Amino acid sequence: MATAVTLSVVLPNYNHAALIERALAALLAQEHPPDEIIIVDDGSTDDSLRVIESWIARAPTIRCLVNPRNLGIIPSLQRGLDAARGRYLYFAAADDWVLPGFFALAIDRLDAHPQCGLFCADAELVDGETGQHHGFRPIARPRYAEGRVTPEQATRLLAVIDNWVLTGSAVFRREAVAAAGGFDARLGSLADSFLSRKIALASGFYYAPASAAIWCIFAGSASRTTALRDAEMVLQQVPALIAADPGFPPWYAGLFRRRWRFAVARLALAGSPVDQGLVTRLGAEHAFDRLLLAMIWRVAPTALGRVAILALLWLRWHPTALSRVIRTALARRASR
């Protein structure tokens, strides 16, 4: 008789031969290790397949699916999802890693709360090159103590904050993923985050204010480059997809539009050099906004000017309830 599969990990990989070993070692070192790890190699041209094969020889829970060419992260995630057999699912990243105790805690809480579609916790941000600590995500916690969030509470949360579920620090219930339709390729790199939103709105979730994973930030990462390159296309297409999806409240499409404008402008501000044109196109709504931005660029084209522009963008778009950001920061400081 076949052994039941509790936890499946889907791990897309593209040219991360130098990093995937760290991710695999952390997955296998969990107190509750995955019953299967499905690596989807997305047409890597480096030494990835040799590294993966060496790990398969040591760990029979690992198997590898190889895309015939580079298809992108979302098709790779969907291929892994289609092959996964677990009752619970974790969608990993080859350049990040999980922290001890994550899976044991997630499975225990999901077993105890069968109505919850997912478990989520915090992620620690580190510089992928230097290892320097850069803070935590989500920037605003959905709760300040461990516990369940109902679908009704999740809907109210979405009105004031966003991005409280990070794929890298979340474990999903397979049934909830299937009910939400899996990864919508039309959403591009946003497909995983929108999947988690739909599940939270439909089934609720369980949150623990603890660090579950390390999220590595690379200045030239594909996700950052794609977000900046496709920013205006996303603004044109994604709100319409949200508006047509009955899994989202009718007011969310407009709110997403505002939050996306702020998020991309903030990301562009962090670049070197700053893409002033993109900041202006995404951050400014009126001629007066454009005038203010131009004045700040001219008077304070330094770090101080970036801070001033970020403050201006926050006032214009109100992306997140500031009170929740402050309370989250204070809670994290108090728990150190």
DONULO-14646 format. One record per residue (C-alpha): residue number from 1; y negated, x, z negated. Coordinates in steps of 0.2 Angstrom, whole numbers, plus 5000, padded with zeros to 4 digits. Example, Ala and Ser with C-alpha at 12.3 -4.5 7.8 and 13.67 -1.06 7.14 Angstrom:
<pts>
<resi = 1	Y = 5022	X = 5062	Z = 4961>
<resi = 2	Y = 5005	X = 5068	Z = 4964>
</pts>
This chain:
<pts>
<resi = 1	Y = 5000	X = 5000	Z = 5000>
<resi = 2	Y = 4983	X = 5007	Z = 5005>
<resi = 3	Y = 4972	X = 5012	Z = 4991>
<resi = 4	Y = 4956	X = 5002	Z = 4989>
<resi = 5	Y = 4940	X = 5011	Z = 4994>
<resi = 6	Y = 4926	X = 5009	Z = 4981>
<resi = 7	Y = 4912	X = 5020	Z = 4988>
<resi = 8	Y = 4909	X = 5026	Z = 5006>
<resi = 9	Y = 4896	X = 5039	Z = 5010>
<resi = 10	Y = 4888	X = 5039	Z = 5027>
<resi = 11	Y = 4880	X = 5056	Z = 5031>
<resi = 12	Y = 4871	X = 5059	Z = 5048>
<resi = 13	Y = 4869	X = 5077	Z = 5053>
<resi = 14	Y = 4859	X = 5085	Z = 5067>
<resi = 15	Y = 4857	X = 5104	Z = 5067>
<resi = 16	Y = 4858	X = 5105	Z = 5048>
<resi = 17	Y = 4872	X = 5118	Z = 5047>
<resi = 18	Y = 4861	X = 5128	Z = 5034>
<resi = 19	Y = 4859	X = 5113	Z = 5022>
<resi = 20	Y = 4874	X = 5101	Z = 5024>
<resi = 21	Y = 4885	X = 5112	Z = 5012>
<resi = 22	Y = 4873	X = 5109	Z = 4998>
<resi = 23	Y = 4873	X = 5090	Z = 5001>
<resi = 24	Y = 4892	X = 5089	Z = 5002>
<resi = 25	Y = 4894	X = 5100	Z = 4986>
<resi = 26	Y = 4883	X = 5088	Z = 4977>
<resi = 27	Y = 4892	X = 5073	Z = 4983>
<resi = 28	Y = 4909	X = 5079	Z = 4979>
<resi = 29	Y = 4903	X = 5085	Z = 4961>
<resi = 30	Y = 4898	X = 5067	Z = 4956>
<resi = 31	Y = 4907	X = 5060	Z = 4941>
<resi = 32	Y = 4913	X = 5046	Z = 4952>
<resi = 33	Y = 4915	X = 5055	Z = 4969>
<resi = 34	Y = 4915	X = 5045	Z = 4985>
<resi = 35	Y = 4932	X = 5039	Z = 4991>
<resi = 36	Y = 4927	X = 5044	Z = 5008>
<resi = 37	Y = 4913	X = 5054	Z = 5016>
<resi = 38	Y = 4909	X = 5050	Z = 5034>
<resi = 39	Y = 4899	X = 5063	Z = 5043>
<resi = 40	Y = 4891	X = 5058	Z = 5059>
<resi = 41	Y = 4886	X = 5073	Z = 5069>
<resi = 42	Y = 4873	X = 5068	Z = 5081>
<resi = 43	Y = 4875	X = 5081	Z = 5095>
<resi = 44	Y = 4871	X = 5096	Z = 5085>
<resi = 45	Y = 4869	X = 5112	Z = 5094>
<resi = 46	Y = 4869	X = 5124	Z = 5079>
<resi = 47	Y = 4884	X = 5129	Z = 5069>
<resi = 48	Y = 4886	X = 5112	Z = 5061>
<resi = 49	Y = 4903	X = 5107	Z = 5067>
<resi = 50	Y = 4911	X = 5124	Z = 5061>
<resi = 51	Y = 4903	X = 5121	Z = 5044>
<resi = 52	Y = 4909	X = 5103	Z = 5043>
<resi = 53	Y = 4927	X = 5107	Z = 5049>
<resi = 54	Y = 4928	X = 5120	Z = 5035>
<resi = 55	Y = 4924	X = 5107	Z = 5022>
<resi = 56	Y = 4936	X = 5095	Z = 5030>
<resi = 57	Y = 4950	X = 5108	Z = 5027>
<resi = 58	Y = 4945	X = 5108	Z = 5008>
<resi = 59	Y = 4941	X = 5090	Z = 5005>
<resi = 60	Y = 4952	X = 5077	Z = 5013>
<resi = 61	Y = 4940	X = 5063	Z = 5009>
<resi = 62	Y = 4928	X = 5070	Z = 5022>
<resi = 63	Y = 4930	X = 5065	Z = 5040>
<resi = 64	Y = 4918	X = 5068	Z = 5055>
<resi = 65	Y = 4913	X = 5057	Z = 5070>
<resi = 66	Y = 4904	X = 5066	Z = 5084>
<resi = 67	Y = 4891	X = 5058	Z = 5095>
<resi = 68	Y = 4893	X = 5063	Z = 5113>
<resi = 69	Y = 4874	X = 5067	Z = 5113>
<resi = 70	Y = 4859	X = 5066	Z = 5102>
<resi = 71	Y = 4857	X = 5047	Z = 5098>
<resi = 72	Y = 4845	X = 5047	Z = 5083>
<resi = 73	Y = 4847	X = 5044	Z = 5065>
<resi = 74	Y = 4848	X = 5025	Z = 5066>
<resi = 75	Y = 4862	X = 5024	Z = 5079>
<resi = 76	Y = 4871	X = 5037	Z = 5069>
<resi = 77	Y = 4869	X = 5027	Z = 5052>
<resi = 78	Y = 4876	X = 5012	Z = 5061>
<resi = 79	Y = 4891	X = 5021	Z = 5068>
<resi = 80	Y = 4895	X = 5027	Z = 5051>
<resi = 81	Y = 4892	X = 5010	Z = 5043>
<resi = 82	Y = 4904	X = 5002	Z = 5056>
<resi = 83	Y = 4918	X = 5015	Z = 5051>
<resi = 84	Y = 4915	X = 5014	Z = 5032>
<resi = 85	Y = 4928	X = 5005	Z = 5022>
<resi = 86	Y = 4920	X = 5005	Z = 5005>
<resi = 87	Y = 4915	X = 4991	Z = 4994>
<resi = 88	Y = 4899	X = 5001	Z = 4990>
<resi = 89	Y = 4889	X = 5011	Z = 5003>
<resi = 90	Y = 4878	X = 5026	Z = 5001>
<resi = 91	Y = 4868	X = 5033	Z = 5016>
<resi = 92	Y = 4865	X = 5051	Z = 5013>
<resi = 93	Y = 4854	X = 5064	Z = 5022>
<resi = 94	Y = 4860	X = 5082	Z = 5026>
<resi = 95	Y = 4844	X = 5090	Z = 5019>
<resi = 96	Y = 4844	X = 5081	Z = 5003>
<resi = 97	Y = 4856	X = 5080	Z = 4988>
<resi = 98	Y = 4861	X = 5068	Z = 4974>
<resi = 99	Y = 4860	X = 5072	Z = 4956>
<resi = 100	Y = 4874	X = 5071	Z = 4943>
<resi = 101	Y = 4879	X = 5054	Z = 4936>
<resi = 102	Y = 4870	X = 5044	Z = 4950>
<resi = 103	Y = 4886	X = 5036	Z = 4958>
<resi = 104	Y = 4894	X = 5032	Z = 4941>
<resi = 105	Y = 4878	X = 5023	Z = 4935>
<resi = 106	Y = 4876	X = 5014	Z = 4951>
<resi = 107	Y = 4894	X = 5008	Z = 4952>
<resi = 108	Y = 4894	X = 5003	Z = 4934>
<resi = 109	Y = 4878	X = 4992	Z = 4936>
<resi = 110	Y = 4884	X = 4984	Z = 4952>
<resi = 111	Y = 4901	X = 4980	Z = 4945>
<resi = 112	Y = 4892	X = 4972	Z = 4930>
<resi = 113	Y = 4879	X = 4963	Z = 4941>
<resi = 114	Y = 4889	X = 4956	Z = 4956>
<resi = 115	Y = 4874	X = 4946	Z = 4962>
<resi = 116	Y = 4864	X = 4961	Z = 4965>
<resi = 117	Y = 4864	X = 4968	Z = 4983>
<resi = 118	Y = 4860	X = 4986	Z = 4979>
<resi = 119	Y = 4856	X = 4998	Z = 4965>
<resi = 120	Y = 4841	X = 5009	Z = 4966>
<resi = 121	Y = 4833	X = 5023	Z = 4955>
<resi = 122	Y = 4820	X = 5037	Z = 4958>
<resi = 123	Y = 4820	X = 5052	Z = 4969>
<resi = 124	Y = 4812	X = 5069	Z = 4965>
<resi = 125	Y = 4801	X = 5076	Z = 4979>
<resi = 126	Y = 4803	X = 5095	Z = 4982>
<resi = 127	Y = 4796	X = 5106	Z = 4995>
<resi = 128	Y = 4810	X = 5110	Z = 5007>
<resi = 129	Y = 4804	X = 5128	Z = 5010>
<resi = 130	Y = 4799	X = 5133	Z = 4992>
<resi = 131	Y = 4807	X = 5121	Z = 4981>
<resi = 132	Y = 4791	X = 5117	Z = 4972>
<resi = 133	Y = 4791	X = 5100	Z = 4964>
<resi = 134	Y = 4779	X = 5088	Z = 4972>
<resi = 135	Y = 4782	X = 5072	Z = 4961>
<resi = 136	Y = 4793	X = 5057	Z = 4961>
<resi = 137	Y = 4796	X = 5041	Z = 4972>
<resi = 138	Y = 4793	X = 5027	Z = 4971>
<resi = 139	Y = 4775	X = 5029	Z = 4967>
<resi = 140	Y = 4775	X = 5012	Z = 4958>
<resi = 141	Y = 4791	X = 5007	Z = 4950>
<resi = 142	Y = 4797	X = 4989	Z = 4952>
<resi = 143	Y = 4801	X = 4989	Z = 4933>
<resi = 144	Y = 4797	X = 5000	Z = 4918>
<resi = 145	Y = 4814	X = 4998	Z = 4910>
<resi = 146	Y = 4831	X = 4997	Z = 4917>
<resi = 147	Y = 4837	X = 4980	Z = 4923>
<resi = 148	Y = 4840	X = 4967	Z = 4936>
<resi = 149	Y = 4826	X = 4960	Z = 4948>
<resi = 150	Y = 4830	X = 4943	Z = 4955>
<resi = 151	Y = 4826	X = 4938	Z = 4973>
<resi = 152	Y = 4811	X = 4928	Z = 4967>
<resi = 153	Y = 4804	X = 4943	Z = 4957>
<resi = 154	Y = 4807	X = 4954	Z = 4972>
<resi = 155	Y = 4797	X = 4943	Z = 4983>
<resi = 156	Y = 4783	X = 4943	Z = 4970>
<resi = 157	Y = 4784	X = 4962	Z = 4970>
<resi = 158	Y = 4783	X = 4964	Z = 4988>
<resi = 159	Y = 4766	X = 4956	Z = 4987>
<resi = 160	Y = 4759	X = 4970	Z = 4976>
<resi = 161	Y = 4769	X = 4985	Z = 4980>
<resi = 162	Y = 4781	X = 4992	Z = 4993>
<resi = 163	Y = 4794	X = 5005	Z = 4996>
<resi = 164	Y = 4802	X = 5003	Z = 4979>
<resi = 165	Y = 4819	X = 5006	Z = 4986>
<resi = 166	Y = 4822	X = 5023	Z = 4993>
<resi = 167	Y = 4838	X = 5025	Z = 5004>
<resi = 168	Y = 4842	X = 5042	Z = 4996>
<resi = 169	Y = 4843	X = 5035	Z = 4979>
<resi = 170	Y = 4851	X = 5018	Z = 4982>
<resi = 171	Y = 4869	X = 5012	Z = 4983>
<resi = 172	Y = 4872	X = 4996	Z = 4993>
<resi = 173	Y = 4884	X = 4982	Z = 4991>
<resi = 174	Y = 4894	X = 4981	Z = 5008>
<resi = 175	Y = 4893	X = 4962	Z = 5008>
<resi = 176	Y = 4874	X = 4962	Z = 5007>
<resi = 177	Y = 4872	X = 4975	Z = 5021>
<resi = 178	Y = 4883	X = 4964	Z = 5032>
<resi = 179	Y = 4873	X = 4949	Z = 5028>
<resi = 180	Y = 4857	X = 4957	Z = 5032>
<resi = 181	Y = 4863	X = 4963	Z = 5049>
<resi = 182	Y = 4865	X = 4981	Z = 5046>
<resi = 183	Y = 4852	X = 4993	Z = 5054>
<resi = 184	Y = 4841	X = 4985	Z = 5067>
<resi = 185	Y = 4838	X = 4998	Z = 5080>
<resi = 186	Y = 4822	X = 4990	Z = 5086>
<resi = 187	Y = 4814	X = 4996	Z = 5070>
<resi = 188	Y = 4817	X = 5014	Z = 5074>
<resi = 189	Y = 4816	X = 5026	Z = 5059>
<resi = 190	Y = 4810	X = 5011	Z = 5048>
<resi = 191	Y = 4827	X = 5002	Z = 5050>
<resi = 192	Y = 4835	X = 5008	Z = 5033>
<resi = 193	Y = 4819	X = 5004	Z = 5023>
<resi = 194	Y = 4818	X = 4987	Z = 5030>
<resi = 195	Y = 4837	X = 4984	Z = 5027>
<resi = 196	Y = 4834	X = 4988	Z = 5009>
<resi = 197	Y = 4819	X = 4976	Z = 5008>
<resi = 198	Y = 4829	X = 4962	Z = 5016>
<resi = 199	Y = 4844	X = 4964	Z = 5004>
<resi = 200	Y = 4832	X = 4964	Z = 4989>
<resi = 201	Y = 4823	X = 4948	Z = 4995>
<resi = 202	Y = 4840	X = 4940	Z = 4998>
<resi = 203	Y = 4851	X = 4946	Z = 4983>
<resi = 204	Y = 4840	X = 4955	Z = 4971>
<resi = 205	Y = 4843	X = 4972	Z = 4965>
<resi = 206	Y = 4846	X = 4983	Z = 4949>
<resi = 207	Y = 4834	X = 4997	Z = 4945>
<resi = 208	Y = 4836	X = 5011	Z = 4933>
<resi = 209	Y = 4820	X = 5022	Z = 4930>
<resi = 210	Y = 4830	X = 5038	Z = 4931>
<resi = 211	Y = 4831	X = 5052	Z = 4944>
<resi = 212	Y = 4846	X = 5050	Z = 4956>
<resi = 213	Y = 4842	X = 5062	Z = 4970>
<resi = 214	Y = 4832	X = 5076	Z = 4977>
<resi = 215	Y = 4821	X = 5072	Z = 4992>
<resi = 216	Y = 4816	X = 5088	Z = 5002>
<resi = 217	Y = 4800	X = 5087	Z = 5011>
<resi = 218	Y = 4797	X = 5098	Z = 5026>
<resi = 219	Y = 4780	X = 5100	Z = 5034>
<resi = 220	Y = 4788	X = 5099	Z = 5052>
<resi = 221	Y = 4802	X = 5087	Z = 5048>
<resi = 222	Y = 4808	X = 5075	Z = 5061>
<resi = 223	Y = 4804	X = 5059	Z = 5051>
<resi = 224	Y = 4786	X = 5065	Z = 5048>
<resi = 225	Y = 4783	X = 5070	Z = 5066>
<resi = 226	Y = 4791	X = 5053	Z = 5072>
<resi = 227	Y = 4780	X = 5043	Z = 5060>
<resi = 228	Y = 4764	X = 5051	Z = 5067>
<resi = 229	Y = 4769	X = 5051	Z = 5085>
<resi = 230	Y = 4774	X = 5033	Z = 5085>
<resi = 231	Y = 4762	X = 5026	Z = 5072>
<resi = 232	Y = 4752	X = 5015	Z = 5084>
<resi = 233	Y = 4767	X = 5009	Z = 5093>
<resi = 234	Y = 4774	X = 5004	Z = 5076>
<resi = 235	Y = 4758	X = 4995	Z = 5072>
<resi = 236	Y = 4760	X = 4985	Z = 5089>
<resi = 237	Y = 4778	X = 4981	Z = 5088>
<resi = 238	Y = 4785	X = 4980	Z = 5070>
<resi = 239	Y = 4774	X = 4966	Z = 5063>
<resi = 240	Y = 4780	X = 4955	Z = 5077>
<resi = 241	Y = 4798	X = 4959	Z = 5072>
<resi = 242	Y = 4795	X = 4955	Z = 5054>
<resi = 243	Y = 4786	X = 4939	Z = 5058>
<resi = 244	Y = 4801	X = 4933	Z = 5068>
<resi = 245	Y = 4814	X = 4938	Z = 5054>
<resi = 246	Y = 4817	X = 4924	Z = 5042>
<resi = 247	Y = 4823	X = 4937	Z = 5029>
<resi = 248	Y = 4804	X = 4941	Z = 5026>
<resi = 249	Y = 4791	X = 4930	Z = 5018>
<resi = 250	Y = 4779	X = 4923	Z = 5032>
<resi = 251	Y = 4764	X = 4933	Z = 5024>
<resi = 252	Y = 4773	X = 4950	Z = 5025>
<resi = 253	Y = 4769	X = 4955	Z = 5043>
<resi = 254	Y = 4751	X = 4956	Z = 5040>
<resi = 255	Y = 4753	X = 4965	Z = 5023>
<resi = 256	Y = 4764	X = 4978	Z = 5032>
<resi = 257	Y = 4751	X = 4981	Z = 5045>
<resi = 258	Y = 4738	X = 4985	Z = 5032>
<resi = 259	Y = 4750	X = 4996	Z = 5022>
<resi = 260	Y = 4756	X = 5005	Z = 5038>
<resi = 261	Y = 4738	X = 5009	Z = 5043>
<resi = 262	Y = 4735	X = 5017	Z = 5026>
<resi = 263	Y = 4752	X = 5026	Z = 5025>
<resi = 264	Y = 4750	X = 5035	Z = 5042>
<resi = 265	Y = 4732	X = 5039	Z = 5039>
<resi = 266	Y = 4737	X = 5047	Z = 5023>
<resi = 267	Y = 4751	X = 5057	Z = 5031>
<resi = 268	Y = 4739	X = 5063	Z = 5045>
<resi = 269	Y = 4726	X = 5068	Z = 5031>
<resi = 270	Y = 4740	X = 5080	Z = 5024>
<resi = 271	Y = 4742	X = 5089	Z = 5040>
<resi = 272	Y = 4735	X = 5106	Z = 5045>
<resi = 273	Y = 4725	X = 5104	Z = 5055>
<resi = 274	Y = 4720	X = 5086	Z = 5051>
<resi = 275	Y = 4722	X = 5074	Z = 5066>
<resi = 276	Y = 4705	X = 5066	Z = 5063>
<resi = 277	Y = 4707	X = 5055	Z = 5078>
<resi = 278	Y = 4723	X = 5047	Z = 5071>
<resi = 279	Y = 4715	X = 5045	Z = 5054>
<resi = 280	Y = 4700	X = 5036	Z = 5062>
<resi = 281	Y = 4710	X = 5025	Z = 5073>
<resi = 282	Y = 4722	X = 5019	Z = 5060>
<resi = 283	Y = 4711	X = 5020	Z = 5045>
<resi = 284	Y = 4695	X = 5012	Z = 5051>
<resi = 285	Y = 4694	X = 4993	Z = 5054>
<resi = 286	Y = 4675	X = 4992	Z = 5058>
<resi = 287	Y = 4662	X = 5002	Z = 5065>
<resi = 288	Y = 4655	X = 5005	Z = 5048>
<resi = 289	Y = 4671	X = 5013	Z = 5043>
<resi = 290	Y = 4671	X = 5025	Z = 5058>
<resi = 291	Y = 4653	X = 5029	Z = 5053>
<resi = 292	Y = 4658	X = 5033	Z = 5035>
<resi = 293	Y = 4673	X = 5044	Z = 5041>
<resi = 294	Y = 4662	X = 5054	Z = 5053>
<resi = 295	Y = 4649	X = 5057	Z = 5039>
<resi = 296	Y = 4663	X = 5063	Z = 5027>
<resi = 297	Y = 4670	X = 5075	Z = 5041>
<resi = 298	Y = 4653	X = 5082	Z = 5044>
<resi = 299	Y = 4647	X = 5084	Z = 5026>
<resi = 300	Y = 4664	X = 5089	Z = 5017>
<resi = 301	Y = 4677	X = 5095	Z = 5030>
<resi = 302	Y = 4687	X = 5102	Z = 5015>
<resi = 303	Y = 4700	X = 5096	Z = 5002>
<resi = 304	Y = 4686	X = 5087	Z = 4994>
<resi = 305	Y = 4682	X = 5077	Z = 5010>
<resi = 306	Y = 4701	X = 5073	Z = 5011>
<resi = 307	Y = 4701	X = 5066	Z = 4994>
<resi = 308	Y = 4685	X = 5056	Z = 4998>
<resi = 309	Y = 4693	X = 5049	Z = 5014>
<resi = 310	Y = 4709	X = 5044	Z = 5005>
<resi = 311	Y = 4699	X = 5035	Z = 4992>
<resi = 312	Y = 4689	X = 5026	Z = 5006>
<resi = 313	Y = 4706	X = 5021	Z = 5014>
<resi = 314	Y = 4713	X = 5015	Z = 4998>
<resi = 315	Y = 4698	X = 5003	Z = 4996>
<resi = 316	Y = 4699	X = 4997	Z = 5013>
<resi = 317	Y = 4718	X = 4993	Z = 5014>
<resi = 318	Y = 4723	X = 4991	Z = 4996>
<resi = 319	Y = 4741	X = 4997	Z = 5000>
<resi = 320	Y = 4748	X = 4996	Z = 4982>
<resi = 321	Y = 4742	X = 4988	Z = 4965>
<resi = 322	Y = 4733	X = 5003	Z = 4958>
<resi = 323	Y = 4738	X = 4997	Z = 4940>
<resi = 324	Y = 4756	X = 4999	Z = 4944>
<resi = 325	Y = 4754	X = 5017	Z = 4951>
<resi = 326	Y = 4744	X = 5022	Z = 4935>
<resi = 327	Y = 4757	X = 5014	Z = 4923>
<resi = 328	Y = 4771	X = 5022	Z = 4933>
<resi = 329	Y = 4763	X = 5039	Z = 4931>
<resi = 330	Y = 4760	X = 5037	Z = 4913>
<resi = 331	Y = 4778	X = 5031	Z = 4910>
<resi = 332	Y = 4785	X = 5046	Z = 4919>
<resi = 333	Y = 4774	X = 5058	Z = 4909>
<resi = 334	Y = 4779	X = 5050	Z = 4892>
<resi = 335	Y = 4797	X = 5052	Z = 4896>
<resi = 336	Y = 4796	X = 5071	Z = 4900>
</pts>
